[in-house]
Amino acid sequence: MRRAVVLDSTPIIVGSVSGETGVEVFAPPGVVEEVLNTTSEFQRTRVEALLSSGAIKVRNPQRSSVERVSRSLNREERERASKADVEVLALSLELTEEGYSVLLISDDLLVQRAAARLGITCKGVKYIHRSGV
């Protein structure tokens, strides 16, 4: 089975992106935009190097996946969720449906809770939430 890691902004910002053999690393455009717009020049340079080397693959989730994730969120979550939050969940869902074993890395509790409801394994940089919890 193919393995994938989907990154939210925190692991990229704190530099906890490591290449593991046989694992593809993805981030949606909203996450990349968020990171590049909120970090220091040094961090932007590091992130741009990761992107240009192909260590992180930028992939836009399909509109249908974004809509499915949006429908799975309750009213309060929809109001609080950023574009990047919805995209990272949608991309994780898509990759799972394509046959990848997916690990979503996010410290955002909204993302972690939604991932658990969607059956996506999610690990935080500080703590872990697994699907079904």
TIKOLKOL-480491 format. One line per field, with one value per atom (N, C-alpha, C): residue number from 0; residue in one letter; chain; atom name; x, y, z. Coordinates in pm, 1 decimal, decimal comma. Each point is the difference from the previous one (the first is absolute). Example, Ala and Ser with C-alpha at 12.3 -4.5 7.8 and 13.67 -1.06 7.14 Angstrom:
residues 2
seq: c(0;0;0;1;1;1)
type: c(A;A;A;S;S;S)
mol: c(A;A;A;A;A;A)
atom: c(N;CA;C;N;CA;C)
east: c(1319,0;-89,0;90,0;-35,0;82,0;-77,0)
north: c(-569,0;119,0;120,0;105,0;119,0;109,0)
up: c(780,0;0,0;0,0;-72,0;6,0;73,0)
end
This chain:
residues 133
seq: c(0;0;0;1;1;1;2;2;2;3;3;3;4;4;4;5;5;5;6;6;6;7;7;7;8;8;8;9;9;9;10;10;10;11;11;11;12;12;12;13;13;13;14;14;14;15;15;15;16;16;16;17;17;17;18;18;18;19;19;19;20;20;20;21;21;21;22;22;22;23;23;23;24;24;24;25;25;25;26;26;26;27;27;27;28;28;28;29;29;29;30;30;30;31;31;31;32;32;32;33;33;33;34;34;34;35;35;35;36;36;36;37;37;37;38;38;38;39;39;39;40;40;40;41;41;41;42;42;42;43;43;43;44;44;44;45;45;45;46;46;46;47;47;47;48;48;48;49;49;49;50;50;50;51;51;51;52;52;52;53;53;53;54;54;54;55;55;55;56;56;56;57;57;57;58;58;58;59;59;59;60;60;60;61;61;61;62;62;62;63;63;63;64;64;64;65;65;65;66;66;66;67;67;67;68;68;68;69;69;69;70;70;70;71;71;71;72;72;72;73;73;73;74;74;74;75;75;75;76;76;76;77;77;77;78;78;78;79;79;79;80;80;80;81;81;81;82;82;82;83;83;83;84;84;84;85;85;85;86;86;86;87;87;87;88;88;88;89;89;89;90;90;90;91;91;91;92;92;92;93;93;93;94;94;94;95;95;95;96;96;96;97;97;97;98;98;98;99;99;99;100;100;100;101;101;101;102;102;102;103;103;103;104;104;104;105;105;105;106;106;106;107;107;107;108;108;108;109;109;109;110;110;110;111;111;111;112;112;112;113;113;113;114;114;114;115;115;115;116;116;116;117;117;117;118;118;118;119;119;119;120;120;120;121;121;121;122;122;122;123;123;123;124;124;124;125;125;125;126;126;126;127;127;127;128;128;128;129;129;129;130;130;130;131;131;131;132;132;132)
type: c(M;M;M;R;R;R;R;R;R;A;A;A;V;V;V;V;V;V;L;L;L;D;D;D;S;S;S;T;T;T;P;P;P;I;I;I;I;I;I;V;V;V;G;G;G;S;S;S;V;V;V;S;S;S;G;G;G;E;E;E;T;T;T;G;G;G;V;V;V;E;E;E;V;V;V;F;F;F;A;A;A;P;P;P;P;P;P;G;G;G;V;V;V;V;V;V;E;E;E;E;E;E;V;V;V;L;L;L;N;N;N;T;T;T;T;T;T;S;S;S;E;E;E;F;F;F;Q;Q;Q;R;R;R;T;T;T;R;R;R;V;V;V;E;E;E;A;A;A;L;L;L;L;L;L;S;S;S;S;S;S;G;G;G;A;A;A;I;I;I;K;K;K;V;V;V;R;R;R;N;N;N;P;P;P;Q;Q;Q;R;R;R;S;S;S;S;S;S;V;V;V;E;E;E;R;R;R;V;V;V;S;S;S;R;R;R;S;S;S;L;L;L;N;N;N;R;R;R;E;E;E;E;E;E;R;R;R;E;E;E;R;R;R;A;A;A;S;S;S;K;K;K;A;A;A;D;D;D;V;V;V;E;E;E;V;V;V;L;L;L;A;A;A;L;L;L;S;S;S;L;L;L;E;E;E;L;L;L;T;T;T;E;E;E;E;E;E;G;G;G;Y;Y;Y;S;S;S;V;V;V;L;L;L;L;L;L;I;I;I;S;S;S;D;D;D;D;D;D;L;L;L;L;L;L;V;V;V;Q;Q;Q;R;R;R;A;A;A;A;A;A;A;A;A;R;R;R;L;L;L;G;G;G;I;I;I;T;T;T;C;C;C;K;K;K;G;G;G;V;V;V;K;K;K;Y;Y;Y;I;I;I;H;H;H;R;R;R;S;S;S;G;G;G;V;V;V)
mol: c(A;A;A;A;A;A;A;A;A;A;A;A;A;A;A;A;A;A;A;A;A;A;A;A;A;A;A;A;A;A;A;A;A;A;A;A;A;A;A;A;A;A;A;A;A;A;A;A;A;A;A;A;A;A;A;A;A;A;A;A;A;A;A;A;A;A;A;A;A;A;A;A;A;A;A;A;A;A;A;A;A;A;A;A;A;A;A;A;A;A;A;A;A;A;A;A;A;A;A;A;A;A;A;A;A;A;A;A;A;A;A;A;A;A;A;A;A;A;A;A;A;A;A;A;A;A;A;A;A;A;A;A;A;A;A;A;A;A;A;A;A;A;A;A;A;A;A;A;A;A;A;A;A;A;A;A;A;A;A;A;A;A;A;A;A;A;A;A;A;A;A;A;A;A;A;A;A;A;A;A;A;A;A;A;A;A;A;A;A;A;A;A;A;A;A;A;A;A;A;A;A;A;A;A;A;A;A;A;A;A;A;A;A;A;A;A;A;A;A;A;A;A;A;A;A;A;A;A;A;A;A;A;A;A;A;A;A;A;A;A;A;A;A;A;A;A;A;A;A;A;A;A;A;A;A;A;A;A;A;A;A;A;A;A;A;A;A;A;A;A;A;A;A;A;A;A;A;A;A;A;A;A;A;A;A;A;A;A;A;A;A;A;A;A;A;A;A;A;A;A;A;A;A;A;A;A;A;A;A;A;A;A;A;A;A;A;A;A;A;A;A;A;A;A;A;A;A;A;A;A;A;A;A;A;A;A;A;A;A;A;A;A;A;A;A;A;A;A;A;A;A;A;A;A;A;A;A;A;A;A;A;A;A;A;A;A;A;A;A;A;A;A;A;A;A;A;A;A;A;A;A;A;A;A;A;A;A;A;A;A;A;A;A;A;A;A;A;A;A)
atom: c(N;CA;C;N;CA;C;N;CA;C;N;CA;C;N;CA;C;N;CA;C;N;CA;C;N;CA;C;N;CA;C;N;CA;C;N;CA;C;N;CA;C;N;CA;C;N;CA;C;N;CA;C;N;CA;C;N;CA;C;N;CA;C;N;CA;C;N;CA;C;N;CA;C;N;CA;C;N;CA;C;N;CA;C;N;CA;C;N;CA;C;N;CA;C;N;CA;C;N;CA;C;N;CA;C;N;CA;C;N;CA;C;N;CA;C;N;CA;C;N;CA;C;N;CA;C;N;CA;C;N;CA;C;N;CA;C;N;CA;C;N;CA;C;N;CA;C;N;CA;C;N;CA;C;N;CA;C;N;CA;C;N;CA;C;N;CA;C;N;CA;C;N;CA;C;N;CA;C;N;CA;C;N;CA;C;N;CA;C;N;CA;C;N;CA;C;N;CA;C;N;CA;C;N;CA;C;N;CA;C;N;CA;C;N;CA;C;N;CA;C;N;CA;C;N;CA;C;N;CA;C;N;CA;C;N;CA;C;N;CA;C;N;CA;C;N;CA;C;N;CA;C;N;CA;C;N;CA;C;N;CA;C;N;CA;C;N;CA;C;N;CA;C;N;CA;C;N;CA;C;N;CA;C;N;CA;C;N;CA;C;N;CA;C;N;CA;C;N;CA;C;N;CA;C;N;CA;C;N;CA;C;N;CA;C;N;CA;C;N;CA;C;N;CA;C;N;CA;C;N;CA;C;N;CA;C;N;CA;C;N;CA;C;N;CA;C;N;CA;C;N;CA;C;N;CA;C;N;CA;C;N;CA;C;N;CA;C;N;CA;C;N;CA;C;N;CA;C;N;CA;C;N;CA;C;N;CA;C;N;CA;C;N;CA;C;N;CA;C;N;CA;C;N;CA;C;N;CA;C;N;CA;C;N;CA;C;N;CA;C;N;CA;C;N;CA;C;N;CA;C;N;CA;C;N;CA;C;N;CA;C;N;CA;C;N;CA;C;N;CA;C;N;CA;C;N;CA;C;N;CA;C;N;CA;C)
east: c(83,5;-83,5;88,3;-38,1;72,8;-28,2;101,2;-14,5;17,3;-82,2;5,3;-11,9;68,8;-13,7;-54,3;-105,5;-56,7;28,4;59,6;44,7;-91,7;-31,7;-60,7;116,7;-27,7;107,0;99,5;-44,2;89,7;123,0;-12,8;122,3;95,7;-53,1;87,5;72,0;-73,6;58,1;106,3;-27,9;96,9;110,7;-8,8;107,8;-1,9;-118,0;-5,4;-41,9;57,2;-23,8;122,7;-17,1;113,7;-40,0;91,1;-26,2;23,6;-98,9;12,2;-13,7;82,8;-3,5;-137,8;-52,2;-128,2;-121,0;20,0;-111,0;-1,3;-116,2;-16,2;-56,1;54,1;-42,5;-74,6;-122,7;-87,4;-42,3;-31,7;-64,2;-89,0;-118,4;-85,3;46,9;-38,7;44,1;-33,8;-115,2;-37,6;97,7;53,7;98,9;130,5;43,3;124,7;-12,1;-112,1;-24,5;2,9;-65,8;-2,9;141,6;80,4;136,9;85,3;-7,0;83,8;-38,1;-126,8;-45,9;16,3;34,7;4,6;133,5;102,2;128,1;110,6;113,2;116,1;63,0;88,9;71,1;77,0;64,3;75,7;-92,4;-114,5;-94,4;-55,7;-31,0;-50,0;102,3;126,2;106,2;8,2;-9,2;3,5;-118,8;-118,8;-121,3;7,3;45,8;13,6;97,2;106,7;95,1;-66,3;-80,4;-71,5;-96,4;-65,4;-95,2;71,2;105,3;69,1;74,3;39,6;69,4;-96,8;-129,1;-99,4;-19,3;66,1;-15,8;-144,0;-64,4;-142,1;-69,0;-98,6;-78,2;-123,9;-19,0;-118,7;-109,4;-113,8;-111,0;-131,4;-75,5;-129,5;-105,3;-77,3;-105,7;-112,5;-70,6;-113,3;-111,9;-75,8;-112,4;-98,7;-24,3;-94,2;49,5;131,2;56,0;-13,6;23,6;-14,1;-145,7;-93,8;-141,5;-38,9;52,4;-28,9;49,2;121,8;55,0;-84,6;-34,8;-80,9;-132,8;-62,4;-127,5;18,3;119,1;23,8;24,3;26,8;26,1;-131,5;-5,2;-118,9;6,8;-107,6;-10,1;116,2;30,8;108,7;134,7;23,6;125,6;9,4;-110,7;0,4;35,0;-49,4;28,7;146,0;60,2;138,1;105,8;-37,0;98,2;53,2;130,1;61,9;-3,1;30,9;10,9;102,8;112,3;106,2;-49,0;-80,5;-53,9;-82,9;-90,0;-87,8;81,5;95,7;82,3;83,0;58,7;85,7;-84,0;-120,9;-90,5;-45,6;-34,8;-47,3;109,0;122,4;110,4;27,4;-5,9;20,0;-107,1;-123,0;-111,5;18,2;38,0;22,7;109,1;112,0;111,8;-37,2;-77,8;-47,4;-84,1;-88,2;-86,4;77,6;118,3;86,0;86,5;-14,9;72,8;124,5;24,4;113,8;-34,5;100,6;-9,5;44,4;-92,3;24,3;18,9;98,1;19,5;-6,3;-97,0;-13,8;70,8;86,2;71,0;-49,2;-65,3;-57,5;-13,9;30,9;-21,5;-133,6;-74,9;-128,6;-106,7;-58,0;-98,6;-123,2;-42,1;-113,1;31,8;117,5;42,5;8,8;56,6;14,1;-135,8;-93,2;-133,7;-72,2;7,5;-65,6;65,2;132,1;70,5;-47,1;-14,5;-45,9;-138,8;-88,8;-135,1;3,3;96,6;11,7;79,9;53,0;76,9;143,5;52,6;137,4;88,9;110,4;94,4;71,2;1,3;58,8;93,2;117,1;99,7;35,2;2,4;44,1;149,8;59,3;141,3;15,7;-104,1;4,6;-76,8;-108,3;-81,7;-68,7;-55,7;-52,7;-150,0;-74,1;-139,6;-7,1;-55,4;-14,0;-145,7;-22,2;-137,7;-76,3;-128,7;-84,2;8,1;77,7;14,8;-95,1)
north: c(-118,0;118,0;124,9;95,2;126,7;78,2;72,3;77,9;147,6;80,8;144,6;70,6;111,3;91,3;129,8;52,3;128,1;99,4;112,9;97,9;120,5;36,9;128,3;96,9;123,2;100,1;-20,6;-42,5;-10,2;-86,2;-123,3;-78,5;61,8;75,1;67,0;116,1;78,1;117,2;-40,6;-103,5;-39,2;-89,7;-34,9;-76,5;-147,7;-56,0;-143,8;-77,6;39,6;-68,7;-84,0;-131,3;-86,5;-98,5;-25,0;-95,5;-141,6;-84,0;-140,2;-78,6;-98,9;-78,7;-61,6;16,2;-60,2;79,2;120,3;84,1;127,4;29,3;124,8;105,5;120,7;108,6;103,4;33,3;91,7;116,2;111,0;113,8;67,6;43,5;72,7;144,4;66,5;138,2;97,0;-18,0;89,7;-4,8;-117,0;-15,3;68,3;-23,2;61,4;152,3;50,8;144,3;54,6;-70,4;39,9;6,6;-101,6;-6,0;112,3;16,4;101,5;142,4;20,4;134,2;31,5;-98,9;25,0;-36,0;-23,9;-41,6;99,9;-20,5;86,2;-28,0;86,2;-17,0;-132,0;-32,9;-124,8;-120,1;-0,6;-110,8;-8,2;114,3;0,8;-61,7;33,3;-55,2;-151,5;-48,5;-144,2;-70,5;59,9;-59,6;0,0;107,5;6,5;-105,9;-26,5;-105,6;-137,6;-24,8;-127,9;-18,6;107,8;-7,0;-20,9;75,6;-10,3;-132,5;-60,9;-129,3;-116,3;27,5;-106,3;-77,2;43,7;-67,8;11,2;112,8;18,9;23,0;-83,2;13,1;82,9;106,3;82,6;-57,5;-29,3;-58,1;62,0;44,7;59,7;-109,9;-5,5;-101,0;32,2;-102,5;18,0;75,8;73,3;76,6;-90,9;-120,0;-93,0;-41,9;-14,5;-36,6;116,0;120,2;119,7;12,5;-23,1;9,1;-107,5;-120,8;-108,5;33,4;53,9;38,8;110,9;99,5;111,7;-49,2;-95,2;-56,5;-78,8;-55,2;-80,8;85,8;128,4;90,3;52,9;16,7;62,6;150,8;69,9;143,8;79,1;-26,3;71,7;-27,9;-125,1;-35,8;68,2;2,7;67,1;147,3;62,5;141,9;22,8;-95,2;15,3;-53,7;-95,5;-66,9;95,4;-1,9;79,1;-79,5;66,9;-67,2;-112,8;26,7;-100,7;-120,3;23,7;-110,0;-94,5;57,4;-81,2;-71,6;69,8;-61,0;-117,2;13,2;-106,7;-124,8;19,9;-112,6;-62,9;84,5;-49,6;-77,6;49,8;-69,8;-133,9;-3,1;-125,4;-101,8;44,7;-87,1;-54,9;86,9;-39,7;-105,3;24,8;-94,2;-135,0;1,9;-124,7;-77,4;69,8;-63,8;-50,2;55,6;-44,6;-118,7;-46,0;-117,9;26,8;123,8;32,6;-29,8;-37,8;-0,6;139,8;78,6;142,8;31,3;83,3;59,2;151,0;63,0;145,5;54,4;98,9;60,4;143,1;23,2;131,2;16,1;117,5;31,0;70,6;22,0;68,3;-98,1;29,3;-90,8;-16,3;104,7;-10,6;-102,3;8,8;-93,8;-141,0;-14,7;-132,5;-65,1;76,6;-55,7;-37,7;86,9;-28,9;-120,9;-10,2;-114,7;-130,0;0,0;-120,3;-40,8;97,8;-31,1;-54,9;46,0;-44,3;-129,7;-52,7;-123,8;18,0;121,0;31,9;0,1;-73,0;1,0;135,2;61,2;133,1;2,3;52,3;13,7;147,4;47,0;136,5;0,9;114,5;12,6;-20,0;37,9;-13,0;-120,8;-40,3;-111,2;-68,2;-117,0;-83,5;-24,7;7,0;-44,2;-101,3;-115,7;-103,8;-12,9;-50,9;-16,4;-88,7;30,8;-77,3;42,2;103,6;43,6;114,0)
up: c(0,0;0,0;0,0;-81,9;-3,6;128,7;46,2;122,3;-30,4;67,8;-19,2;133,6;10,2;112,5;-57,8;62,6;-40,8;111,3;-36,1;98,6;8,7;123,6;29,1;21,0;32,0;7,3;114,1;117,9;115,3;-24,6;-50,0;-19,7;-101,6;-94,6;-96,5;67,7;77,2;66,7;101,9;79,9;103,4;-53,8;-126,7;-62,1;28,4;30,0;27,0;-125,2;-112,5;-126,7;-28,2;3,9;-29,3;-107,0;-88,5;-106,1;48,2;-16,1;34,9;-129,2;-19,6;-122,0;-19,2;-120,7;-33,3;45,3;50,2;44,5;-83,2;-58,7;-74,4;94,4;-7,2;87,6;-83,4;45,7;-72,7;88,5;-63,5;66,6;-104,4;40,1;-93,8;-15,2;-108,4;-24,3;113,3;64,2;109,2;115,7;28,3;106,9;-39,8;-122,4;-47,6;3,4;-46,3;0,7;143,1;91,5;140,2;58,3;-27,8;52,1;-59,1;-130,5;-65,1;40,9;38,4;37,8;148,3;81,4;144,4;64,3;-79,0;57,7;-31,6;63,9;-20,5;-136,4;-40,4;-127,7;-1,3;112,1;10,4;-21,4;68,9;-13,7;-142,0;-59,9;-138,2;-95,1;19,6;-84,6;16,4;123,4;26,6;-63,7;15,1;-56,8;-152,6;-58,5;-146,0;-49,7;76,7;-37,9;6,0;103,0;10,8;-117,1;-38,2;-111,1;-133,5;-22,8;-129,4;-15,6;111,9;-7,9;-18,5;19,9;-10,4;128,9;107,9;129,4;49,6;-32,1;27,4;-133,5;-29,2;-123,1;29,6;-76,6;16,5;-89,3;62,0;-76,2;46,1;-96,1;26,4;9,9;108,8;7,4;-97,9;-42,7;-90,3;71,9;-76,8;54,4;75,3;-54,9;64,5;138,4;16,5;130,9;98,5;-48,9;83,7;46,6;-90,9;35,1;101,3;-17,3;95,5;139,7;7,5;130,4;60,1;-79,0;50,5;56,7;-67,9;48,5;129,6;21,8;121,3;123,7;-19,6;112,2;55,9;131,0;57,7;-23,8;32,9;-29,6;60,6;127,0;66,2;-68,0;-35,3;-67,4;-136,8;-73,2;-131,5;14,0;106,1;23,0;36,5;71,6;48,1;-96,7;-83,1;-87,0;-106,6;-16,6;-107,0;-130,4;-107,0;-130,1;9,2;66,0;14,7;80,7;104,1;81,1;-86,7;-78,1;-84,8;-107,7;-59,4;-105,4;51,8;118,7;52,4;30,1;48,2;24,8;-131,7;-96,3;-129,6;-72,5;3,7;-65,3;68,2;132,3;73,3;-36,6;-8,0;-37,0;-141,0;-91,3;-139,6;-13,7;65,3;-8,1;60,1;108,2;60,5;-101,1;-68,2;-99,1;-121,5;-23,4;-110,0;40,5;124,5;43,4;81,9;34,2;86,1;145,6;76,8;145,2;41,1;53,5;22,2;148,0;27,4;131,5;-18,9;62,9;-2,2;122,9;-18,9;113,3;17,7;114,7;29,5;150,5;49,7;141,1;22,4;-105,2;8,5;50,6;115,0;59,2;-87,3;-68,3;-91,0;-108,5;-57,7;-105,0;57,0;118,6;60,4;26,0;52,2;27,5;-128,4;-100,2;-127,8;-66,6;8,3;-58,7;64,7;130,9;70,3;-48,9;-17,7;-49,5;-142,4;-78,9;-139,5;-14,5;111,6;-4,5;-44,7;14,1;-41,1;123,9;-3,8;111,5;2,1;116,4;13,5;119,6;-20,8;106,8;11,4;122,4;23,7;24,8;-13,0;33,7;150,7;77,2;145,5;51,3;-69,3;47,1;-117,3;24,8;-106,7;18,3;-109,4;-6,5;-111,6;25,3;-103,6;-39,4;-120,6;-46,2;97,1;16,3;88,8;145,2;30,2;138,6;27,9)
end
